[in-house]
Amino acid sequence: MEFNHKQEIQAAQVKLLFEQLPSALFATVINAAILIAVLWREASQPSLVGWLLVILLHALARYVHGRAYLRRTSSSSESLRWARQYLSGVATNGLLWGFASFFFFTPHSYVHQVFLAFVLMGMVSGGISTLSALPGAYLLFVVPALIPYGVQLLRAGGELHLAMASMLVVYLTVMTTIGHRLYATGRESLRLRFENLGLLQDLTQAKKRQEVVNRELAAEVVEKHTAQAALQKAYAELETRVEERTTELAKSEEALRNADRRKDEFLAMLGHELRNPLAPIRNVLHIMQEPDVPDFKVNWAREVIDRQVTRLTRIVDDLLDVSRIVYGKINLREAPLEIATVIHQAVQGSLPFIEDRHQILSVRIPKETLWVKGDLVRLEQVISNLLNNAAKYSEVGEQIRLEVEASENWVTIRVQDNGIGISSEVMPYIFDLFAQANPSLAGTQSGLGIGLTLVKRLVEMHGGRVEAHSQGRGHGSEFLVHLPRREALAQTPILVQQDNPAIGSKSPIRVLVVDDNQDAVETLALLLSLEGYTVVTACNGVTALAEAVGFQPQVVLLDIGMPGMDGYEVARELRAREQTSSMTIIALTGYGQPEDRAHAQAAGFTDHLTKPVNPDVLYSLLKVYVAQH
């Protein structure tokens, strides 16, 4: 026998909506009040108060309407009229929350944007759960509530806002699927309930005719009820698992994207950092193979190789250290240490690099003897990393300050510079692994992004903490290392300076070599001069442009990644000037990806060579280009 309980099912669905109305209204008012409290200082307060009053009045009106429905004695045929009135209230509520999502959007505060999204998604989730009794009813709330927020995200622009808008679409799609499944489950449940009621009535009438059959049918009904309850439970568990899994997948996907991006950035920078020392090593080796090279040049070449091998060793050591720290394989050899000893050894290790950049290091230590407990090698590594960073990110000739202070419980080491500073966007992640303060071409000295991670982990292993401060780009940086104090003395400040060698040569064919790496410039210039070229060098873009006008080289060997004016800018400027526009400009750089070659060609480079370049290849290329011109 077939049963048709369409009207009864519809009436039951409407009744379910009204029964859940008080809790839904309570949640609406609470969420609105919390949102007002959080955004009180971020949005227009009159608008916030007005919106809250409208929410309260609307909630009160809907509550009164719901009470009237529950007290009614009308038949199930009137349920459609009550449903329309209920849904109009839902749509109005959605418009009110849409107003909030659009007009309370705070472009200047990501935190409040995320909080607003959190509240809206909470309201949407609750709305879908509450309104799933009727097909598509939740869309009357979800669409007007979320679309204005999505519009604001698109208006804001930027990768982060576009990503948030995409996640909003994904969230809306997932919640629509969940709402549809909830409706289907509820509808099926009601259908089975009324169908079973009809079946029970039929069984009751048949009971008088056949008692045995009635018992069997009654047992079958009980079994169906059990199966229905188990099915409903399974549906609920499945929905929960689907929602949890969807959230986990979204988070995992985002984490994988971030990890993949950082991996690519790290590998690109690692290749650049390894190629840079290899270029002068190859050049001086080629010089040493030339006949009749004076002994003082051979000694100089050995010094170049030693410096660059030291640099490569430091890169490899940093990679190994960060790997050991991440996996907890570093053991500290702790002993009582006088902080002045640590500072002195760290300064001695960093002075050659600072002197190469013509910078001034001032060291100030209190006269009181200060004691800490730690590993001398690791603490020296911490201070050296901070000093090297200060030198890397400061211009030539700038001053670097190292000061030691003490309180009752802490010894504080302060390293200050007047360099490029740290932007507010980078500051929260400055100690993260592979984080770069400035991964652009101008930051050729930027390194691998592991030095500050080592500093933070090593200091924390000593029971201390590290702070980073900067007023933004161009305003310098300050790093503070706090170590637990064991006792307290110090020495007078140290002031160190350095000088800087240069080299030049002669030849009928004029070549201008431009690179911010002093060893690379000198070795390449000597190689070319030994081959009979006339060579002039420059270590930055401004000097290169001036030398190009005065020297009028036939070929310019130009590094791309230089501080200040990078190689792309220099090439474009040379092509733009009449007296230098026809020069052969060859990129000689550590950046060797296909997109780097495309950028070089677009900037006006004649050719692109990746460091370290074979001198014979370079000689052949120079002869070809000079012959062509």
Order of alpha helices (4+ residues) and beta strands (2+ residues): alpha-alpha-alpha-alpha-alpha-alpha-alpha-alpha-alpha-beta-alpha-beta-beta-alpha-beta-beta-alpha-beta-beta-beta-beta-alpha-beta-alpha-beta-alpha-beta-alpha-beta-alpha
